[in-house]
Amino acid sequence: MPHPDLTLAVPCYNEAARLDPNAFLDFVAVRPAVRLLFVDDGSTDATPRILEALRDAAPDVVDVMRLSANRGKAEAVRLGILEAARRGASLVGFWDADLATPLNAVDDFLALSVKRPDVEVILGSRVMLLGRDIRRLAWRHYLGRVCATLVSLVLDLPVYDTQCGAKVFRSNDALAAVFATPFLSRWIFDVEMLARYLAQPVRPGDPPRRERIYELAVAVWHHKTGSKLRRTDYARALFDLTRIWHARRTGRRLG
């Protein structure tokens, strides 16, 4: 069975030192069903020039969406997802520009989307299992486990990893509603995204939203230097998580 068409939004902000243009071009050269939409989030370095060169090298499968000012990863992802859906892809998603999750992992996401047509949200998950190559800074791993436990409690969902920068969604009305308005959270918009998805109405007889979410353990994930996330950002993330918890507890809409 052929893979469904997929458009991946790739948010970029001053990524010139970390972008690997050849990796992206080699990837799309052998995957005609996949298109890349780079979202330049107001970069001030050489990122725009590199992205334009990428588009020129493969104009049929690579495009660039340029934001006039830096609006943050959450908004870059949101606008990229909406644009990808507008272009008619049956699957949309986002992928971190540093390729901490290698692009060949996309094949696993596509295979799962075919095998499990009931699944609407596929989350890449960095699970340190035997036979997998997951390399994270120790402090990020252990702090991440604490945060993941809190996220599971807030969402009432046994999710292991919400923050891996590799996610794929079925393009439908529920997805459009999730990304319709800007996220309140800057650093844990992935959690807010799941909270919004879980809050979407379900037609009688359809499975609950939580049963349409699948965590896919990636085979390889390597920490990349130059990350814009700092230890102090975890404090802001905790504040945002509290807001998400309060919104769910009181029934207030997040978007």
Summary of the structure (lengths in Angstrom):
residues: 255
radius of gyration: 17.4
end to end distance: 36.7
largest distance: 51.6
contacts: 792
relative contact order: 0.16
helix: 40%
strand: 18%
